Amino acid sequence: MKTVATFPDAMSASISKGMLENNGIPSTIDNQAMSALYPTPMSGVWEVSLMVNDSDYDKATALLAEHGD
């Protein structure tokens, strides 16, 4: 799996996750628990990563860019 994008909070990552999955790209949110414990971004320490399969990386990157994520 590869990180396709990072977000300051789990909610932002979830929105992009839903968009990718609506386009047939399964994804996983990593570090969601730390973001929930410490909801205020602290210089990127608790960033949430959105991850996709290696084979979906290019398509996911293009979709995220197209949607401004």
mmJSON file of the N, C-alpha and C atoms, coordinates in Angstrom:
{"data_MODEL":{"atom_site":{
"group_PDB":["ATOM","ATOM","ATOM","ATOM","ATOM","ATOM","ATOM","ATOM","ATOM","ATOM","ATOM","ATOM","ATOM","ATOM","ATOM","ATOM","ATOM","ATOM","ATOM","ATOM","ATOM","ATOM","ATOM","ATOM","ATOM","ATOM","ATOM","ATOM","ATOM","ATOM","ATOM","ATOM","ATOM","ATOM","ATOM","ATOM","ATOM","ATOM","ATOM","ATOM","ATOM","ATOM","ATOM","ATOM","ATOM","ATOM","ATOM","ATOM","ATOM","ATOM","ATOM","ATOM","ATOM","ATOM","ATOM","ATOM","ATOM","ATOM","ATOM","ATOM","ATOM","ATOM","ATOM","ATOM","ATOM","ATOM","ATOM","ATOM","ATOM","ATOM","ATOM","ATOM","ATOM","ATOM","ATOM","ATOM","ATOM","ATOM","ATOM","ATOM","ATOM","ATOM","ATOM","ATOM","ATOM","ATOM","ATOM","ATOM","ATOM","ATOM","ATOM","ATOM","ATOM","ATOM","ATOM","ATOM","ATOM","ATOM","ATOM","ATOM","ATOM","ATOM","ATOM","ATOM","ATOM","ATOM","ATOM","ATOM","ATOM","ATOM","ATOM","ATOM","ATOM","ATOM","ATOM","ATOM","ATOM","ATOM","ATOM","ATOM","ATOM","ATOM","ATOM","ATOM","ATOM","ATOM","ATOM","ATOM","ATOM","ATOM","ATOM","ATOM","ATOM","ATOM","ATOM","ATOM","ATOM","ATOM","ATOM","ATOM","ATOM","ATOM","ATOM","ATOM","ATOM","ATOM","ATOM","ATOM","ATOM","ATOM","ATOM","ATOM","ATOM","ATOM","ATOM","ATOM","ATOM","ATOM","ATOM","ATOM","ATOM","ATOM","ATOM","ATOM","ATOM","ATOM","ATOM","ATOM","ATOM","ATOM","ATOM","ATOM","ATOM","ATOM","ATOM","ATOM","ATOM","ATOM","ATOM","ATOM","ATOM","ATOM","ATOM","ATOM","ATOM","ATOM","ATOM","ATOM","ATOM","ATOM","ATOM","ATOM","ATOM","ATOM","ATOM","ATOM","ATOM","ATOM","ATOM","ATOM","ATOM","ATOM","ATOM","ATOM","ATOM","ATOM","ATOM"],
"id":[1,2,3,4,5,6,7,8,9,10,11,12,13,14,15,16,17,18,19,20,21,22,23,24,25,26,27,28,29,30,31,32,33,34,35,36,37,38,39,40,41,42,43,44,45,46,47,48,49,50,51,52,53,54,55,56,57,58,59,60,61,62,63,64,65,66,67,68,69,70,71,72,73,74,75,76,77,78,79,80,81,82,83,84,85,86,87,88,89,90,91,92,93,94,95,96,97,98,99,100,101,102,103,104,105,106,107,108,109,110,111,112,113,114,115,116,117,118,119,120,121,122,123,124,125,126,127,128,129,130,131,132,133,134,135,136,137,138,139,140,141,142,143,144,145,146,147,148,149,150,151,152,153,154,155,156,157,158,159,160,161,162,163,164,165,166,167,168,169,170,171,172,173,174,175,176,177,178,179,180,181,182,183,184,185,186,187,188,189,190,191,192,193,194,195,196,197,198,199,200,201,202,203,204,205,206,207],
"type_symbol":["N","C","C","N","C","C","N","C","C","N","C","C","N","C","C","N","C","C","N","C","C","N","C","C","N","C","C","N","C","C","N","C","C","N","C","C","N","C","C","N","C","C","N","C","C","N","C","C","N","C","C","N","C","C","N","C","C","N","C","C","N","C","C","N","C","C","N","C","C","N","C","C","N","C","C","N","C","C","N","C","C","N","C","C","N","C","C","N","C","C","N","C","C","N","C","C","N","C","C","N","C","C","N","C","C","N","C","C","N","C","C","N","C","C","N","C","C","N","C","C","N","C","C","N","C","C","N","C","C","N","C","C","N","C","C","N","C","C","N","C","C","N","C","C","N","C","C","N","C","C","N","C","C","N","C","C","N","C","C","N","C","C","N","C","C","N","C","C","N","C","C","N","C","C","N","C","C","N","C","C","N","C","C","N","C","C","N","C","C","N","C","C","N","C","C","N","C","C","N","C","C","N","C","C","N","C","C"],
"label_atom_id":["N","CA","C","N","CA","C","N","CA","C","N","CA","C","N","CA","C","N","CA","C","N","CA","C","N","CA","C","N","CA","C","N","CA","C","N","CA","C","N","CA","C","N","CA","C","N","CA","C","N","CA","C","N","CA","C","N","CA","C","N","CA","C","N","CA","C","N","CA","C","N","CA","C","N","CA","C","N","CA","C","N","CA","C","N","CA","C","N","CA","C","N","CA","C","N","CA","C","N","CA","C","N","CA","C","N","CA","C","N","CA","C","N","CA","C","N","CA","C","N","CA","C","N","CA","C","N","CA","C","N","CA","C","N","CA","C","N","CA","C","N","CA","C","N","CA","C","N","CA","C","N","CA","C","N","CA","C","N","CA","C","N","CA","C","N","CA","C","N","CA","C","N","CA","C","N","CA","C","N","CA","C","N","CA","C","N","CA","C","N","CA","C","N","CA","C","N","CA","C","N","CA","C","N","CA","C","N","CA","C","N","CA","C","N","CA","C","N","CA","C","N","CA","C","N","CA","C","N","CA","C","N","CA","C","N","CA","C","N","CA","C"],
"label_alt_id":[null,null,null,null,null,null,null,null,null,null,null,null,null,null,null,null,null,null,null,null,null,null,null,null,null,null,null,null,null,null,null,null,null,null,null,null,null,null,null,null,null,null,null,null,null,null,null,null,null,null,null,null,null,null,null,null,null,null,null,null,null,null,null,null,null,null,null,null,null,null,null,null,null,null,null,null,null,null,null,null,null,null,null,null,null,null,null,null,null,null,null,null,null,null,null,null,null,null,null,null,null,null,null,null,null,null,null,null,null,null,null,null,null,null,null,null,null,null,null,null,null,null,null,null,null,null,null,null,null,null,null,null,null,null,null,null,null,null,null,null,null,null,null,null,null,null,null,null,null,null,null,null,null,null,null,null,null,null,null,null,null,null,null,null,null,null,null,null,null,null,null,null,null,null,null,null,null,null,null,null,null,null,null,null,null,null,null,null,null,null,null,null,null,null,null,null,null,null,null,null,null,null,null,null,null,null,null],
"label_comp_id":["MET","MET","MET","LYS","LYS","LYS","THR","THR","THR","VAL","VAL","VAL","ALA","ALA","ALA","THR","THR","THR","PHE","PHE","PHE","PRO","PRO","PRO","ASP","ASP","ASP","ALA","ALA","ALA","MET","MET","MET","SER","SER","SER","ALA","ALA","ALA","SER","SER","SER","ILE","ILE","ILE","SER","SER","SER","LYS","LYS","LYS","GLY","GLY","GLY","MET","MET","MET","LEU","LEU","LEU","GLU","GLU","GLU","ASN","ASN","ASN","ASN","ASN","ASN","GLY","GLY","GLY","ILE","ILE","ILE","PRO","PRO","PRO","SER","SER","SER","THR","THR","THR","ILE","ILE","ILE","ASP","ASP","ASP","ASN","ASN","ASN","GLN","GLN","GLN","ALA","ALA","ALA","MET","MET","MET","SER","SER","SER","ALA","ALA","ALA","LEU","LEU","LEU","TYR","TYR","TYR","PRO","PRO","PRO","THR","THR","THR","PRO","PRO","PRO","MET","MET","MET","SER","SER","SER","GLY","GLY","GLY","VAL","VAL","VAL","TRP","TRP","TRP","GLU","GLU","GLU","VAL","VAL","VAL","SER","SER","SER","LEU","LEU","LEU","MET","MET","MET","VAL","VAL","VAL","ASN","ASN","ASN","ASP","ASP","ASP","SER","SER","SER","ASP","ASP","ASP","TYR","TYR","TYR","ASP","ASP","ASP","LYS","LYS","LYS","ALA","ALA","ALA","THR","THR","THR","ALA","ALA","ALA","LEU","LEU","LEU","LEU","LEU","LEU","ALA","ALA","ALA","GLU","GLU","GLU","HIS","HIS","HIS","GLY","GLY","GLY","ASP","ASP","ASP"],
"label_asym_id":["A","A","A","A","A","A","A","A","A","A","A","A","A","A","A","A","A","A","A","A","A","A","A","A","A","A","A","A","A","A","A","A","A","A","A","A","A","A","A","A","A","A","A","A","A","A","A","A","A","A","A","A","A","A","A","A","A","A","A","A","A","A","A","A","A","A","A","A","A","A","A","A","A","A","A","A","A","A","A","A","A","A","A","A","A","A","A","A","A","A","A","A","A","A","A","A","A","A","A","A","A","A","A","A","A","A","A","A","A","A","A","A","A","A","A","A","A","A","A","A","A","A","A","A","A","A","A","A","A","A","A","A","A","A","A","A","A","A","A","A","A","A","A","A","A","A","A","A","A","A","A","A","A","A","A","A","A","A","A","A","A","A","A","A","A","A","A","A","A","A","A","A","A","A","A","A","A","A","A","A","A","A","A","A","A","A","A","A","A","A","A","A","A","A","A","A","A","A","A","A","A","A","A","A","A","A","A"],
"label_entity_id":["1","1","1","1","1","1","1","1","1","1","1","1","1","1","1","1","1","1","1","1","1","1","1","1","1","1","1","1","1","1","1","1","1","1","1","1","1","1","1","1","1","1","1","1","1","1","1","1","1","1","1","1","1","1","1","1","1","1","1","1","1","1","1","1","1","1","1","1","1","1","1","1","1","1","1","1","1","1","1","1","1","1","1","1","1","1","1","1","1","1","1","1","1","1","1","1","1","1","1","1","1","1","1","1","1","1","1","1","1","1","1","1","1","1","1","1","1","1","1","1","1","1","1","1","1","1","1","1","1","1","1","1","1","1","1","1","1","1","1","1","1","1","1","1","1","1","1","1","1","1","1","1","1","1","1","1","1","1","1","1","1","1","1","1","1","1","1","1","1","1","1","1","1","1","1","1","1","1","1","1","1","1","1","1","1","1","1","1","1","1","1","1","1","1","1","1","1","1","1","1","1","1","1","1","1","1","1"],
"label_seq_id":[1,1,1,2,2,2,3,3,3,4,4,4,5,5,5,6,6,6,7,7,7,8,8,8,9,9,9,10,10,10,11,11,11,12,12,12,13,13,13,14,14,14,15,15,15,16,16,16,17,17,17,18,18,18,19,19,19,20,20,20,21,21,21,22,22,22,23,23,23,24,24,24,25,25,25,26,26,26,27,27,27,28,28,28,29,29,29,30,30,30,31,31,31,32,32,32,33,33,33,34,34,34,35,35,35,36,36,36,37,37,37,38,38,38,39,39,39,40,40,40,41,41,41,42,42,42,43,43,43,44,44,44,45,45,45,46,46,46,47,47,47,48,48,48,49,49,49,50,50,50,51,51,51,52,52,52,53,53,53,54,54,54,55,55,55,56,56,56,57,57,57,58,58,58,59,59,59,60,60,60,61,61,61,62,62,62,63,63,63,64,64,64,65,65,65,66,66,66,67,67,67,68,68,68,69,69,69],
"pdbx_PDB_ins_code":[null,null,null,null,null,null,null,null,null,null,null,null,null,null,null,null,null,null,null,null,null,null,null,null,null,null,null,null,null,null,null,null,null,null,null,null,null,null,null,null,null,null,null,null,null,null,null,null,null,null,null,null,null,null,null,null,null,null,null,null,null,null,null,null,null,null,null,null,null,null,null,null,null,null,null,null,null,null,null,null,null,null,null,null,null,null,null,null,null,null,null,null,null,null,null,null,null,null,null,null,null,null,null,null,null,null,null,null,null,null,null,null,null,null,null,null,null,null,null,null,null,null,null,null,null,null,null,null,null,null,null,null,null,null,null,null,null,null,null,null,null,null,null,null,null,null,null,null,null,null,null,null,null,null,null,null,null,null,null,null,null,null,null,null,null,null,null,null,null,null,null,null,null,null,null,null,null,null,null,null,null,null,null,null,null,null,null,null,null,null,null,null,null,null,null,null,null,null,null,null,null,null,null,null,null,null,null],
"Cartn_x":[0.843,0.0,0.891,0.379,1.106,0.229,0.875,0.165,-0.075,-1.344,-1.705,-1.912,-2.216,-2.409,-2.38,-2.073,-2.151,-3.087,-3.739,-4.738,-4.52,-4.967,-4.784,-5.727,-6.79,-7.751,-8.451,-9.076,-9.73,-10.945,-11.647,-12.833,-12.47,-11.436,-10.991,-10.561,-9.846,-9.408,-10.608,-11.621,-12.809,-13.571,-13.616,-14.293,-13.59,-12.262,-11.509,-11.581,-11.59,-11.731,-13.036,-14.114,-15.41,-15.414,-14.773,-14.709,-13.938,-12.803,-12.028,-12.834,-13.491,-14.253,-15.455,-16.043,-17.138,-16.633,-15.337,-14.719,-14.006,-14.333,-13.818,-12.422,-11.917,-10.572,-10.679,-10.41,-10.43,-9.302,-9.57,-8.552,-8.672,-7.615,-7.535,-7.019,-7.577,-7.091,-6.173,-4.956,-3.962,-3.748,-3.506,-3.229,-4.491,-5.651,-6.92,-7.074,-6.58,-6.742,-6.003,-4.79,-4.032,-4.692,-5.258,-5.948,-7.165,-7.851,-9.039,-8.646,-7.524,-7.071,-6.615,-5.974,-5.437,-5.983,-7.227,-7.872,-7.258,-6.447,-5.824,-4.521,-4.381,-3.113,-1.931,-0.889,0.293,1.492,1.625,2.759,2.883,1.758,1.785,2.129,2.298,2.677,1.612,0.356,-0.732,-1.466,-0.8,-1.454,-2.051,-3.137,-3.831,-3.477,-3.062,-2.675,-3.798,-4.018,-4.963,-4.121,-4.372,-3.534,-4.356,-3.709,-4.333,-3.364,-3.89,-3.038,-2.07,-0.9,0.119,-0.443,-1.251,-1.782,-2.797,-3.376,-4.375,-3.783,-2.503,-1.886,-2.03,-1.692,-1.738,-3.158,-4.116,-5.512,-6.014,-5.654,-6.089,-5.489,-4.217,-3.561,-4.262,-4.59,-5.267,-6.658,-7.413,-8.737,-8.672,-7.737,-7.591,-7.228,-6.347,-5.959,-7.145,-7.912,-9.079,-10.126,-10.245,-11.233,-10.663,-9.409,-8.795,-8.459,-8.3,-7.967,-6.47],
"Cartn_y":[-1.177,0.0,1.244,2.29,3.557,4.676,5.652,6.854,7.728,8.021,8.834,10.295,10.532,11.902,11.891,13.05,13.208,14.373,14.288,15.265,15.644,16.831,17.262,16.578,15.93,15.275,14.132,13.251,12.065,12.425,13.488,13.851,14.206,14.996,15.359,14.119,13.23,12.001,11.129,11.091,10.277,10.754,12.048,12.601,12.126,12.22,11.769,10.257,9.542,8.083,7.708,8.372,8.099,8.372,9.468,9.797,8.722,8.279,7.234,5.947,5.564,4.321,4.396,5.578,5.745,5.581,5.725,5.547,4.2,3.273,1.911,1.692,2.625,2.485,2.263,1.038,0.788,1.572,2.079,2.853,2.621,2.998,2.831,4.127,4.469,5.636,5.135,5.678,5.29,6.432,6.111,7.079,7.823,7.238,7.849,7.931,6.944,6.931,8.088,8.373,9.47,10.815,10.932,12.161,12.371,11.291,11.391,11.763,11.243,11.557,13.003,13.493,14.849,15.572,16.059,16.611,17.892,18.589,19.812,19.462,19.836,19.529,20.179,19.387,19.867,19.766,20.716,20.762,19.481,18.861,17.667,16.395,16.457,15.272,14.189,14.569,13.594,13.561,13.828,13.782,12.402,12.397,11.168,10.851,9.624,9.21,8.436,8.715,7.961,7.06,5.76,4.79,3.984,3.654,2.835,1.73,0.739,-0.319,0.293,-0.292,0.207,0.339,-0.625,-0.631,0.49,1.041,2.111,3.504,3.581,4.844,5.952,5.664,6.693,7.203,6.289,6.689,7.499,7.072,7.783,9.182,9.305,10.614,11.548,11.04,11.85,12.284,11.382,11.721,12.759,12.607,13.568,14.949,14.99,16.269,16.896,16.072,16.557,17.158,16.597,17.063,18.059,18.433,19.434,18.957,17.652,17.093,16.935],
"Cartn_z":[0.0,0.0,0.0,-0.636,-0.718,-0.179,0.436,0.873,-0.341,-0.592,-1.747,-1.35,-0.066,0.424,1.949,2.526,3.978,4.28,5.431,5.84,7.299,7.691,9.071,10.058,9.53,10.423,9.697,10.487,9.935,9.088,9.414,8.648,7.205,7.032,5.68,4.902,5.557,4.907,4.529,5.37,5.107,3.877,3.678,2.493,1.225,1.215,0.045,-0.117,0.982,0.946,0.263,0.627,0.021,-1.473,-1.884,-3.306,-4.067,-3.514,-4.179,-4.272,-3.195,-3.194,-4.131,-4.287,-5.262,-6.691,-6.878,-8.191,-8.313,-7.423,-7.51,-6.982,-6.162,-5.605,-4.098,-3.631,-2.194,-1.51,-0.326,0.387,1.882,2.59,4.03,4.648,5.789,6.532,7.641,7.674,8.671,9.653,10.905,11.973,12.422,12.148,12.514,14.035,14.747,16.203,16.861,16.416,17.013,16.717,15.525,15.163,16.048,16.393,17.25,18.681,19.14,20.499,20.624,19.576,19.56,18.329,18.373,17.184,16.632,17.385,16.891,16.194,14.922,14.234,14.95,15.158,15.864,14.937,14.024,13.092,12.282,11.94,11.114,11.859,13.167,13.936,13.833,13.855,13.853,12.518,11.429,10.133,9.887,9.139,8.78,7.333,7.087,5.742,5.073,3.809,2.987,2.099,2.192,1.501,0.5,-0.611,-1.65,-2.064,-2.76,-3.307,-4.314,-4.422,-5.349,-6.764,-7.18,-8.546,-8.788,-7.735,-7.858,-7.64,-7.317,-6.918,-7.973,-9.207,-10.251,-10.483,-10.553,-10.759,-9.558,-8.342,-7.131,-7.085,-7.434,-7.456,-8.435,-9.613,-10.625,-10.142,-9.526,-9.024,-7.909,-7.004,-5.913,-6.458,-7.433,-8.035,-8.763,-9.45,-10.189,-9.252,-8.059,-7.093,-6.093,-6.26,-5.401,-4.004,-3.836,-2.512,-2.354],
"occupancy":[1.0,1.0,1.0,1.0,1.0,1.0,1.0,1.0,1.0,1.0,1.0,1.0,1.0,1.0,1.0,1.0,1.0,1.0,1.0,1.0,1.0,1.0,1.0,1.0,1.0,1.0,1.0,1.0,1.0,1.0,1.0,1.0,1.0,1.0,1.0,1.0,1.0,1.0,1.0,1.0,1.0,1.0,1.0,1.0,1.0,1.0,1.0,1.0,1.0,1.0,1.0,1.0,1.0,1.0,1.0,1.0,1.0,1.0,1.0,1.0,1.0,1.0,1.0,1.0,1.0,1.0,1.0,1.0,1.0,1.0,1.0,1.0,1.0,1.0,1.0,1.0,1.0,1.0,1.0,1.0,1.0,1.0,1.0,1.0,1.0,1.0,1.0,1.0,1.0,1.0,1.0,1.0,1.0,1.0,1.0,1.0,1.0,1.0,1.0,1.0,1.0,1.0,1.0,1.0,1.0,1.0,1.0,1.0,1.0,1.0,1.0,1.0,1.0,1.0,1.0,1.0,1.0,1.0,1.0,1.0,1.0,1.0,1.0,1.0,1.0,1.0,1.0,1.0,1.0,1.0,1.0,1.0,1.0,1.0,1.0,1.0,1.0,1.0,1.0,1.0,1.0,1.0,1.0,1.0,1.0,1.0,1.0,1.0,1.0,1.0,1.0,1.0,1.0,1.0,1.0,1.0,1.0,1.0,1.0,1.0,1.0,1.0,1.0,1.0,1.0,1.0,1.0,1.0,1.0,1.0,1.0,1.0,1.0,1.0,1.0,1.0,1.0,1.0,1.0,1.0,1.0,1.0,1.0,1.0,1.0,1.0,1.0,1.0,1.0,1.0,1.0,1.0,1.0,1.0,1.0,1.0,1.0,1.0,1.0,1.0,1.0,1.0,1.0,1.0,1.0,1.0,1.0],
"B_iso_or_equiv":[0.0,0.0,0.0,0.0,0.0,0.0,0.0,0.0,0.0,0.0,0.0,0.0,0.0,0.0,0.0,0.0,0.0,0.0,0.0,0.0,0.0,0.0,0.0,0.0,0.0,0.0,0.0,0.0,0.0,0.0,0.0,0.0,0.0,0.0,0.0,0.0,0.0,0.0,0.0,0.0,0.0,0.0,0.0,0.0,0.0,0.0,0.0,0.0,0.0,0.0,0.0,0.0,0.0,0.0,0.0,0.0,0.0,0.0,0.0,0.0,0.0,0.0,0.0,0.0,0.0,0.0,0.0,0.0,0.0,0.0,0.0,0.0,0.0,0.0,0.0,0.0,0.0,0.0,0.0,0.0,0.0,0.0,0.0,0.0,0.0,0.0,0.0,0.0,0.0,0.0,0.0,0.0,0.0,0.0,0.0,0.0,0.0,0.0,0.0,0.0,0.0,0.0,0.0,0.0,0.0,0.0,0.0,0.0,0.0,0.0,0.0,0.0,0.0,0.0,0.0,0.0,0.0,0.0,0.0,0.0,0.0,0.0,0.0,0.0,0.0,0.0,0.0,0.0,0.0,0.0,0.0,0.0,0.0,0.0,0.0,0.0,0.0,0.0,0.0,0.0,0.0,0.0,0.0,0.0,0.0,0.0,0.0,0.0,0.0,0.0,0.0,0.0,0.0,0.0,0.0,0.0,0.0,0.0,0.0,0.0,0.0,0.0,0.0,0.0,0.0,0.0,0.0,0.0,0.0,0.0,0.0,0.0,0.0,0.0,0.0,0.0,0.0,0.0,0.0,0.0,0.0,0.0,0.0,0.0,0.0,0.0,0.0,0.0,0.0,0.0,0.0,0.0,0.0,0.0,0.0,0.0,0.0,0.0,0.0,0.0,0.0,0.0,0.0,0.0,0.0,0.0,0.0],
"pdbx_formal_charge":[null,null,null,null,null,null,null,null,null,null,null,null,null,null,null,null,null,null,null,null,null,null,null,null,null,null,null,null,null,null,null,null,null,null,null,null,null,null,null,null,null,null,null,null,null,null,null,null,null,null,null,null,null,null,null,null,null,null,null,null,null,null,null,null,null,null,null,null,null,null,null,null,null,null,null,null,null,null,null,null,null,null,null,null,null,null,null,null,null,null,null,null,null,null,null,null,null,null,null,null,null,null,null,null,null,null,null,null,null,null,null,null,null,null,null,null,null,null,null,null,null,null,null,null,null,null,null,null,null,null,null,null,null,null,null,null,null,null,null,null,null,null,null,null,null,null,null,null,null,null,null,null,null,null,null,null,null,null,null,null,null,null,null,null,null,null,null,null,null,null,null,null,null,null,null,null,null,null,null,null,null,null,null,null,null,null,null,null,null,null,null,null,null,null,null,null,null,null,null,null,null,null,null,null,null,null,null],
"auth_seq_id":[1,1,1,2,2,2,3,3,3,4,4,4,5,5,5,6,6,6,7,7,7,8,8,8,9,9,9,10,10,10,11,11,11,12,12,12,13,13,13,14,14,14,15,15,15,16,16,16,17,17,17,18,18,18,19,19,19,20,20,20,21,21,21,22,22,22,23,23,23,24,24,24,25,25,25,26,26,26,27,27,27,28,28,28,29,29,29,30,30,30,31,31,31,32,32,32,33,33,33,34,34,34,35,35,35,36,36,36,37,37,37,38,38,38,39,39,39,40,40,40,41,41,41,42,42,42,43,43,43,44,44,44,45,45,45,46,46,46,47,47,47,48,48,48,49,49,49,50,50,50,51,51,51,52,52,52,53,53,53,54,54,54,55,55,55,56,56,56,57,57,57,58,58,58,59,59,59,60,60,60,61,61,61,62,62,62,63,63,63,64,64,64,65,65,65,66,66,66,67,67,67,68,68,68,69,69,69],
"auth_comp_id":["MET","MET","MET","LYS","LYS","LYS","THR","THR","THR","VAL","VAL","VAL","ALA","ALA","ALA","THR","THR","THR","PHE","PHE","PHE","PRO","PRO","PRO","ASP","ASP","ASP","ALA","ALA","ALA","MET","MET","MET","SER","SER","SER","ALA","ALA","ALA","SER","SER","SER","ILE","ILE","ILE","SER","SER","SER","LYS","LYS","LYS","GLY","GLY","GLY","MET","MET","MET","LEU","LEU","LEU","GLU","GLU","GLU","ASN","ASN","ASN","ASN","ASN","ASN","GLY","GLY","GLY","ILE","ILE","ILE","PRO","PRO","PRO","SER","SER","SER","THR","THR","THR","ILE","ILE","ILE","ASP","ASP","ASP","ASN","ASN","ASN","GLN","GLN","GLN","ALA","ALA","ALA","MET","MET","MET","SER","SER","SER","ALA","ALA","ALA","LEU","LEU","LEU","TYR","TYR","TYR","PRO","PRO","PRO","THR","THR","THR","PRO","PRO","PRO","MET","MET","MET","SER","SER","SER","GLY","GLY","GLY","VAL","VAL","VAL","TRP","TRP","TRP","GLU","GLU","GLU","VAL","VAL","VAL","SER","SER","SER","LEU","LEU","LEU","MET","MET","MET","VAL","VAL","VAL","ASN","ASN","ASN","ASP","ASP","ASP","SER","SER","SER","ASP","ASP","ASP","TYR","TYR","TYR","ASP","ASP","ASP","LYS","LYS","LYS","ALA","ALA","ALA","THR","THR","THR","ALA","ALA","ALA","LEU","LEU","LEU","LEU","LEU","LEU","ALA","ALA","ALA","GLU","GLU","GLU","HIS","HIS","HIS","GLY","GLY","GLY","ASP","ASP","ASP"],
"auth_asym_id":["A","A","A","A","A","A","A","A","A","A","A","A","A","A","A","A","A","A","A","A","A","A","A","A","A","A","A","A","A","A","A","A","A","A","A","A","A","A","A","A","A","A","A","A","A","A","A","A","A","A","A","A","A","A","A","A","A","A","A","A","A","A","A","A","A","A","A","A","A","A","A","A","A","A","A","A","A","A","A","A","A","A","A","A","A","A","A","A","A","A","A","A","A","A","A","A","A","A","A","A","A","A","A","A","A","A","A","A","A","A","A","A","A","A","A","A","A","A","A","A","A","A","A","A","A","A","A","A","A","A","A","A","A","A","A","A","A","A","A","A","A","A","A","A","A","A","A","A","A","A","A","A","A","A","A","A","A","A","A","A","A","A","A","A","A","A","A","A","A","A","A","A","A","A","A","A","A","A","A","A","A","A","A","A","A","A","A","A","A","A","A","A","A","A","A","A","A","A","A","A","A","A","A","A","A","A","A"],
"auth_atom_id":["N","CA","C","N","CA","C","N","CA","C","N","CA","C","N","CA","C","N","CA","C","N","CA","C","N","CA","C","N","CA","C","N","CA","C","N","CA","C","N","CA","C","N","CA","C","N","CA","C","N","CA","C","N","CA","C","N","CA","C","N","CA","C","N","CA","C","N","CA","C","N","CA","C","N","CA","C","N","CA","C","N","CA","C","N","CA","C","N","CA","C","N","CA","C","N","CA","C","N","CA","C","N","CA","C","N","CA","C","N","CA","C","N","CA","C","N","CA","C","N","CA","C","N","CA","C","N","CA","C","N","CA","C","N","CA","C","N","CA","C","N","CA","C","N","CA","C","N","CA","C","N","CA","C","N","CA","C","N","CA","C","N","CA","C","N","CA","C","N","CA","C","N","CA","C","N","CA","C","N","CA","C","N","CA","C","N","CA","C","N","CA","C","N","CA","C","N","CA","C","N","CA","C","N","CA","C","N","CA","C","N","CA","C","N","CA","C","N","CA","C","N","CA","C","N","CA","C","N","CA","C","N","CA","C","N","CA","C","N","CA","C"],
"pdbx_PDB_model_num":[1,1,1,1,1,1,1,1,1,1,1,1,1,1,1,1,1,1,1,1,1,1,1,1,1,1,1,1,1,1,1,1,1,1,1,1,1,1,1,1,1,1,1,1,1,1,1,1,1,1,1,1,1,1,1,1,1,1,1,1,1,1,1,1,1,1,1,1,1,1,1,1,1,1,1,1,1,1,1,1,1,1,1,1,1,1,1,1,1,1,1,1,1,1,1,1,1,1,1,1,1,1,1,1,1,1,1,1,1,1,1,1,1,1,1,1,1,1,1,1,1,1,1,1,1,1,1,1,1,1,1,1,1,1,1,1,1,1,1,1,1,1,1,1,1,1,1,1,1,1,1,1,1,1,1,1,1,1,1,1,1,1,1,1,1,1,1,1,1,1,1,1,1,1,1,1,1,1,1,1,1,1,1,1,1,1,1,1,1,1,1,1,1,1,1,1,1,1,1,1,1,1,1,1,1,1,1]
}}}
